[in-house]
Structure formats: C-alpha cells, structure tokens
Amino acid sequence: QVQLVESGGGWVQAGASLRLSCAASGNIFSPDAMGWYRQAPGKQRELVATSSSGGGTNYADSVKGRFTISRDNAKNTVALQMNSLNPDDTAVYYCNVVIVGLRIYEYWGQGTQVTVSS
C-alpha cells in the first residue's frame, strides 16, 4: 500500500506564496507520475500540475507562470510552489501518484486546504 502525506496549505492574502509538499511512502518505487490536483467548492477536481518520471511537466493554463512543480525521485516527494496566489486558487489541493505496472495504480492524499483572500 502507498500513503501520501501532504503539508503546507493555509490561508493567505492575494499575491502571496505558498509551498505544498507531499511525501509518498509504502510500497512505492519510481512513480510514473506525481502531481497535484485541486477541487474548489461546487466544482470538479482538476489537474494543477504533474511531473513525469522522465522529468516532463504539465500545468493547467490557469497556473502557468505562477506555480512550479518539483519532485525528488530519491525521496519520493513532490512539491508545488505557488506564487501570485489569487482567490480563484482557493481549493483543497490533493497530491496524486500514478504507478504503471500490470495495471495502473493511482493514489491520492487526504487533501490540504488553500484559501486565498482578496
């Protein structure tokens, strides 16, 4: 089994920065993808940023230029540096890990709240 533990959420004012971190532990080896999703009240969960094992990254258009994802393969951690936050970034942020084996294994963290006030 794989456990994901997130940290770093909180309440900030518009324009501020936050850094989210996620540590994966358990039966995990070289995840194919690690990333972040978010879900705002009344909305569907959406991709924020992902990082592949090959180093490629993918960002939602709404966060490009403001958010940066980074991962440490040796430690199985992934971080999300969020700058220039605005109220539209308010959501619960979830860490996500995907491992492709005989089938696709997908794991989620418990979520961390990010609230941005105007």
C-alpha positions, 0 to 999 in steps of 0.5 A, spaced: 500 500 500 502 507 498 500 513 503 501 520 501 502 525 506 501 532 504 503 539 508 503 546 507 496 549 505 493 555 509 490 561 508 493 567 505 492 574 502 492 575 494 499 575 491 502 571 496 506 564 496 505 558 498 509 551 498 505 544 498 509 538 499 507 531 499 511 525 501 509 518 498 511 512 502 509 504 502 510 500 497 512 505 492 518 505 487 519 510 481 512 513 480 510 514 473 507 520 475 506 525 481 502 531 481 497 535 484 490 536 483 485 541 486 477 541 487 474 548 489 467 548 492 461 546 487 466 544 482 470 538 479 477 536 481 482 538 476 489 537 474 494 543 477 500 540 475 504 533 474 511 531 473 513 525 469 518 520 471 522 522 465 522 529 468 516 532 463 511 537 466 504 539 465 500 545 468 493 547 467 493 554 463 490 557 469 497 556 473 502 557 468 507 562 470 505 562 477 506 555 480 512 550 479 512 543 480 518 539 483 519 532 485 525 528 488 525 521 485 530 519 491 525 521 496 519 520 493 516 527 494 513 532 490 512 539 491 508 545 488 510 552 489 505 557 488 506 564 487 501 570 485 496 566 489 489 569 487 482 567 490 480 563 484 486 558 487 482 557 493 481 549 493 483 543 497 489 541 493 490 533 493 497 530 491 496 524 486 501 518 484 500 514 478 504 507 478 504 503 471 505 496 472 500 490 470 495 495 471 495 502 473 495 504 480 493 511 482 493 514 489 491 520 492 492 524 499 487 526 504 487 533 501 490 540 504 486 546 504 488 553 500 484 559 501 486 565 498 483 572 500 482 578 496 
